Amino acid sequence: MKILTNLCILALFALTPALWALSTDKNQAIDLEADSVDINQATGVSVYSGNVELNQGSIQLKADKVTVYQYADKKKSTRFVATGYPARFRQRPDGEKQYIKAQANRMNYEIDSDNLELIGNAFISQPGKINMRSDRIFYNRVAATVKAGASAKGKERVRMRFSNPKK
């Protein structure tokens, strides 16, 4: 058990520096496309439906539906809730050619806090390095932290696969 714990800790240290996103993404404009949109200016809630695609720098999010919550008081960051079967997310880290890829039945993405929460059939991968699956994965790009399974308030065990560095 101790070997498995140490291996997981080692994997997270190996994974997190590479997960840092492209530093310019946060400063880019957000483009949204969808088949339809319903906007309620009074509540600040917009619902984009059908082949939704969100782009911000190297970030790309594709989903069946994206609900955008914009808060008038600016005390909370704008939040996107994407649903799909699955919803898909990708982002390129600084200095990397490969994208980090994630998918889940539901994704919560906060712009200002840089949090990405994956819920339901959650999967995150950095090609050639590591794959992680659980029912719930929480990723914070600023802090370069990943939580999965029980530590992310999930109920399923975390399953990880590490690529062989010699290949």
QUIRA-V696700 format. One record per backbone hydrogen bond with DSSP energy under -0.5 kcal/mol. CO is the residue of the C=O (numbers start at 1). NH is the residue of the N-H. If there is no record, write none. Layout:
# QUIRA-V696700
co=CO nh=NH
co=CO nh=NH
This chain:
# QUIRA-V696700
co=1 nh=5
co=2 nh=6
co=3 nh=7
co=4 nh=8
co=5 nh=9
co=6 nh=10
co=7 nh=11
co=8 nh=12
co=9 nh=13
co=10 nh=14
co=11 nh=15
co=12 nh=16
co=13 nh=17
co=15 nh=19
co=16 nh=19
co=16 nh=20
co=17 nh=20
co=20 nh=94
co=22 nh=25
co=24 nh=27
co=25 nh=28
co=29 nh=31
co=31 nh=55
co=33 nh=53
co=36 nh=49
co=38 nh=47
co=39 nh=41
co=40 nh=44
co=40 nh=45
co=44 nh=70
co=45 nh=40
co=46 nh=48
co=46 nh=68
co=47 nh=38
co=48 nh=66
co=49 nh=35
co=49 nh=36
co=50 nh=35
co=52 nh=63
co=53 nh=33
co=54 nh=61
co=55 nh=31
co=56 nh=59
co=59 nh=56
co=60 nh=90
co=61 nh=54
co=62 nh=88
co=63 nh=52
co=64 nh=50
co=65 nh=83
co=66 nh=48
co=66 nh=68
co=67 nh=69
co=67 nh=81
co=68 nh=46
co=68 nh=70
co=69 nh=71
co=69 nh=79
co=71 nh=74
co=78 nh=111
co=79 nh=69
co=80 nh=82
co=80 nh=109
co=81 nh=67
co=82 nh=107
co=83 nh=64
co=83 nh=65
co=84 nh=87
co=86 nh=85
co=87 nh=104
co=88 nh=62
co=89 nh=102
co=90 nh=60
co=91 nh=93
co=91 nh=100
co=92 nh=22
co=93 nh=96
co=98 nh=93
co=99 nh=127
co=100 nh=91
co=101 nh=125
co=102 nh=89
co=103 nh=123
co=104 nh=87
co=105 nh=84
co=106 nh=119
co=107 nh=82
co=107 nh=109
co=108 nh=117
co=109 nh=80
co=109 nh=111
co=110 nh=114
co=110 nh=115
co=114 nh=141
co=115 nh=110
co=116 nh=118
co=116 nh=139
co=117 nh=108
co=118 nh=137
co=119 nh=105
co=119 nh=106
co=120 nh=105
co=122 nh=134
co=123 nh=103
co=124 nh=132
co=125 nh=101
co=126 nh=129
co=126 nh=130
co=129 nh=163
co=130 nh=126
co=131 nh=161
co=132 nh=124
co=133 nh=159
co=134 nh=122
co=135 nh=120
co=136 nh=149
co=137 nh=118
co=138 nh=147
co=139 nh=116
co=139 nh=141
co=140 nh=144
co=140 nh=145
co=145 nh=140
co=147 nh=138
co=148 nh=151
co=149 nh=152
co=149 nh=154
co=150 nh=153
co=159 nh=133
co=161 nh=131
co=163 nh=165
co=164 nh=167
